[in-house]
């Protein structure tokens, strides 16, 4: 098995375990909360945001 395949397998295992935990702030199971919120999620925009633009303000 290639190293990249091992990383994917380990990542999948980690996600399955961590998605079942109780979140410290919401006190809900992470995967259940995600499934409840899934219908409200939207696709990312087709283009990346321009993060080079800056505004400096003097306060």
C-alpha positions in Angstrom: 0.0 0.0 0.0 1.3 3.4 -0.9 1.9 6.0 1.8 -0.8 8.3 0.3 -3.3 5.4 0.4 -2.4 4.8 4.1 -3.0 8.5 4.9 -6.4 8.3 3.2 -7.4 5.2 5.2 -6.2 6.7 8.5 -8.0 9.9 7.7 -11.3 8.1 7.0 -10.9 6.2 10.3 -10.2 9.4 12.2 -13.2 11.1 10.7 -15.5 8.2 11.6 -14.4 8.3 15.2 -14.4 12.1 15.6 -17.7 12.6 13.9 -19.4 10.6 16.7 -18.0 12.7 19.5 -20.0 15.2 21.5 -18.9 18.7 20.6 -17.7 20.7 23.6 -19.6 23.9 22.7 -22.9 22.7 21.1 -23.1 19.5 23.2 -24.3 17.7 20.1 -23.0 14.7 18.1 -20.9 16.3 15.3 -22.2 14.1 12.5 -25.9 14.6 13.6 -25.4 18.4 13.6 -23.8 18.3 10.2 -26.6 16.3 8.7 -29.2 18.7 10.1 -27.4 21.7 8.7 -26.5 20.0 5.3 -29.6 21.4 3.5 -28.6 25.0 4.4 -25.1 24.7 3.0 -24.2 26.3 -0.3 -21.6 25.5 -2.9 -18.4 27.5 -2.9 -18.1 30.2 -5.6 -16.5 29.1 -8.8 -13.5 31.5 -8.4 -11.3 32.0 -5.3 -11.7 35.1 -3.3 -9.1 37.9 -4.0 -7.3 38.1 -0.6 -4.6 40.5 -1.8 -6.9 43.6 -1.5 -6.4 45.4 1.8 -7.8 48.6 3.4 -5.9 50.2 6.2 -7.7 52.5 8.6 -6.3 54.8 11.2 -8.3 54.7 14.5 
